[in-house]
Amino acid sequence: MWKGQYSEKLVNDKISKLSDEYVIFNDLLFESNGRSTQIDHVVVSPYGVFVIETKGYKGWIFGGENSEYWTQTIYKSKHQFYNPIKQNEGHVRFLHHLLRCSMNIPFIPIVVFNNAADLKVHIENHIVVNRCDLTWAISQYKTPVLDKATIDWIIKTIQQNHTIANKENLKRHKYNAKTQQYKSRNLISQSICPRCGGQLILRQGKFGSFYGCSNFPKCKFILNS
Ligand SMILES: [Zn+2]
């Protein structure tokens, strides 16, 4: 927990150096109907809305875009963690839902690792960087895509909907997340899609078999078999 908070602080130090075109939110917590979502950083700018997930891991990091879990190898010990790209995609889905409107808001998900992490990951369609490359990654986006009114509206909606990430709220968030995980595992064990209630079907893909949702392409839930 402490390590996680520390790396979030380091990332905040980094992004707070961006110009005032970029409005930064740290440690956002959203709650609705017993579900909650915690997002490390959201940066709203004319160039898009950056959604940042921070990982404080060091050592070698192995993983693929579509694998369910990634692996950290350090001092001959291995540790698995949920694919942070998927985790962050969940955050984007949540924001998309929160900011529902006819407008197409360009979200840019970024996963940031400790500078001491050696990233041995195969990524093509997402941004996964060390902290030292974060501002560079953000500043690659130079085309203005959001006007002032839309930016103000996004900022206002975030401000009005998030709860404060204090000890008590975070504790409830952890509890909600655990309950959600339990429910979701329970549904999966009955071959029910935890995202939409559809049927999970075994399919053959380029990289082997996987379980997909019967409501594809509307629902893109995938589980490695
Ligand atoms: Zn589904």
Residues whose N, C-alpha, C, O or C-beta is under 5 A from the ligand:
A	BS01	ZN	C193 R195 C196 G197 G198 C213 N215 C219 F221
